[in-house]
């Protein structure tokens, strides 16, 4: 009887140890998965912020233009300073996206987004600020009507491609996490 009890106790100890090890491995994998999800959310936030800050910048540029047209130059300057600050925020957010790790498949998508972003800022937004700084409403209106919308649309298409790719990556990550969780339950 003593040998049977010892064998049973040893078997239970092994089952417990295997279960504890499996639970620990699942916990470590779960934490890694949460880290991946958090990083993905951060990257998506940076992409979104880069777009939102360009939009906010343009709103402040319009406000500066309106203030200037009414001779409210102090208010126009404040609005223009805010527009420039928002454009700086956009650049920082886009740079954080560019610095984030990317798969080889995302490289060309990110490069296209970078090129379109750079063109949008350099040719579609910065000239608006320059025109407002120089008090040149005609250049402001010409750029706003003739250049900015097409550059904005090109940038938006590139960002949509980034977001679509990232959404697909997130679905794959979620699927992997779900599968790993289900396997860890089976092992328990």
PLY file of the C-alpha trace (Angstrom):
ply
format ascii 1.0
element vertex 188
property float x
property float y
property float z
element edge 187
property int vertex1
property int vertex2
end_header
0.00 0.00 0.00
2.88 2.35 0.84
4.34 2.03 -2.66
0.92 2.64 -4.28
0.35 5.76 -2.16
3.83 7.02 -2.95
3.25 6.42 -6.67
-0.16 8.14 -6.50
1.33 11.08 -4.60
4.17 11.32 -7.10
1.66 11.20 -10.00
-0.44 13.95 -8.40
2.68 16.03 -7.80
3.69 15.63 -11.44
0.18 16.57 -12.63
0.20 19.60 -10.32
3.68 20.64 -11.49
2.69 20.23 -15.14
-0.48 22.22 -14.55
1.42 24.97 -12.71
4.05 25.11 -15.45
1.36 25.25 -18.14
-0.47 28.02 -16.26
2.75 29.98 -15.84
3.58 29.62 -19.55
0.06 30.74 -20.47
0.37 33.75 -18.16
3.71 34.78 -19.68
2.30 34.39 -23.20
-0.81 36.36 -22.19
1.32 39.23 -20.85
3.33 39.25 -24.06
0.10 39.37 -26.05
-1.17 42.28 -23.96
2.08 44.14 -24.62
1.67 43.55 -28.36
-1.90 44.84 -28.24
-0.85 47.93 -26.27
1.89 48.68 -28.78
-0.54 48.28 -31.67
-2.99 50.66 -30.02
-0.19 53.19 -29.53
0.81 52.97 -33.20
-2.78 53.39 -34.35
-3.15 56.37 -32.02
-0.06 57.99 -33.56
-1.44 57.52 -37.08
-4.79 58.94 -36.01
-3.16 61.86 -34.19
-1.08 62.78 -37.23
-4.26 63.10 -39.28
-6.31 64.82 -36.58
-3.63 67.40 -35.87
-3.40 68.35 -39.57
-7.15 68.85 -39.59
-7.05 70.95 -36.44
-4.18 72.97 -37.88
-6.24 73.74 -40.97
-9.17 74.87 -38.83
-6.88 77.28 -36.99
-5.49 78.52 -40.32
-9.01 79.31 -41.49
-9.61 81.09 -38.20
-6.41 83.11 -38.67
-7.54 84.04 -42.18
-10.92 85.19 -40.92
-9.36 87.22 -38.12
-6.98 88.86 -40.60
-9.82 89.75 -42.94
-11.51 91.60 -40.07
-8.31 93.38 -39.06
-8.01 91.36 -35.84
-4.27 90.86 -36.24
-3.46 89.89 -32.66
-6.10 87.15 -32.76
-4.92 86.11 -36.22
-1.37 85.72 -34.92
-2.56 83.64 -31.98
-4.62 81.42 -34.28
-1.67 81.02 -36.64
0.61 80.10 -33.73
-1.90 77.46 -32.68
-2.06 76.16 -36.26
1.73 75.85 -36.33
1.74 74.09 -32.95
-0.85 71.58 -34.19
1.19 70.97 -37.32
4.23 70.31 -35.11
2.12 67.88 -33.06
1.14 66.14 -36.30
4.76 65.81 -37.36
5.72 64.34 -34.00
2.86 61.82 -34.10
3.73 60.77 -37.64
7.39 60.43 -36.70
6.43 58.12 -33.83
4.50 55.99 -36.32
7.52 55.95 -38.64
9.76 54.85 -35.75
7.44 51.97 -34.78
8.52 48.48 -35.82
7.03 47.34 -39.11
6.80 44.06 -40.91
8.48 43.80 -44.32
5.02 43.90 -45.92
4.23 47.22 -44.23
7.47 48.86 -45.37
6.22 49.98 -48.80
2.88 51.10 -47.35
4.66 53.16 -44.70
7.04 54.63 -47.30
4.10 55.71 -49.47
2.40 57.25 -46.44
5.62 59.08 -45.53
6.00 60.48 -49.05
2.39 61.63 -49.21
2.52 63.10 -45.73
5.69 65.03 -46.56
4.13 66.36 -49.79
0.90 67.29 -48.01
2.73 69.24 -45.32
5.35 70.85 -47.59
3.08 71.72 -50.51
-0.40 71.80 -49.03
-0.12 73.12 -45.48
3.14 74.99 -45.04
2.37 77.34 -47.96
-0.90 78.22 -46.23
0.98 79.21 -43.10
3.55 81.15 -45.11
0.82 83.03 -46.99
-0.91 83.91 -43.73
2.38 85.03 -42.15
3.07 87.30 -45.13
-0.47 88.64 -45.20
-1.03 87.26 -48.71
-4.67 86.13 -48.86
-4.48 85.43 -52.62
-1.71 82.82 -52.20
-3.58 81.38 -49.24
-6.80 80.98 -51.25
-5.00 79.65 -54.35
-3.16 76.99 -52.37
-6.23 76.13 -50.32
-8.34 75.64 -53.45
-5.85 74.28 -55.97
-3.28 72.21 -54.09
-4.32 71.32 -50.57
-7.40 69.19 -51.36
-5.61 66.84 -53.79
-2.59 66.46 -51.50
-4.91 65.84 -48.57
-6.80 63.18 -50.54
-3.54 61.46 -51.52
-2.39 61.47 -47.90
-5.75 60.14 -46.75
-5.55 57.24 -49.23
-2.08 56.35 -47.96
-3.26 56.51 -44.34
-6.28 54.35 -45.21
-3.87 51.74 -46.60
-1.81 51.88 -43.38
-4.92 51.53 -41.25
-6.27 48.66 -43.36
-2.96 46.82 -43.06
-2.76 47.46 -39.32
-6.38 46.35 -38.86
-5.57 43.09 -40.64
-2.49 42.64 -38.43
-4.62 43.29 -35.33
-7.15 40.66 -36.43
-4.34 38.15 -36.90
-2.91 39.04 -33.49
-6.33 38.67 -31.89
-6.85 35.32 -33.60
-3.47 34.10 -32.35
-4.24 35.25 -28.82
-7.62 33.51 -28.89
-6.07 30.28 -30.19
-3.32 30.37 -27.57
-5.91 30.95 -24.84
-8.04 28.04 -26.03
-4.98 25.77 -26.14
-3.98 26.80 -22.64
-7.46 25.88 -21.38
-7.21 22.48 -23.04
-3.81 21.89 -21.45
-5.21 22.72 -18.02
0 1
1 2
2 3
3 4
4 5
5 6
6 7
7 8
8 9
9 10
10 11
11 12
12 13
13 14
14 15
15 16
16 17
17 18
18 19
19 20
20 21
21 22
22 23
23 24
24 25
25 26
26 27
27 28
28 29
29 30
30 31
31 32
32 33
33 34
34 35
35 36
36 37
37 38
38 39
39 40
40 41
41 42
42 43
43 44
44 45
45 46
46 47
47 48
48 49
49 50
50 51
51 52
52 53
53 54
54 55
55 56
56 57
57 58
58 59
59 60
60 61
61 62
62 63
63 64
64 65
65 66
66 67
67 68
68 69
69 70
70 71
71 72
72 73
73 74
74 75
75 76
76 77
77 78
78 79
79 80
80 81
81 82
82 83
83 84
84 85
85 86
86 87
87 88
88 89
89 90
90 91
91 92
92 93
93 94
94 95
95 96
96 97
97 98
98 99
99 100
100 101
101 102
102 103
103 104
104 105
105 106
106 107
107 108
108 109
109 110
110 111
111 112
112 113
113 114
114 115
115 116
116 117
117 118
118 119
119 120
120 121
121 122
122 123
123 124
124 125
125 126
126 127
127 128
128 129
129 130
130 131
131 132
132 133
133 134
134 135
135 136
136 137
137 138
138 139
139 140
140 141
141 142
142 143
143 144
144 145
145 146
146 147
147 148
148 149
149 150
150 151
151 152
152 153
153 154
154 155
155 156
156 157
157 158
158 159
159 160
160 161
161 162
162 163
163 164
164 165
165 166
166 167
167 168
168 169
169 170
170 171
171 172
172 173
173 174
174 175
175 176
176 177
177 178
178 179
179 180
180 181
181 182
182 183
183 184
184 185
185 186
186 187
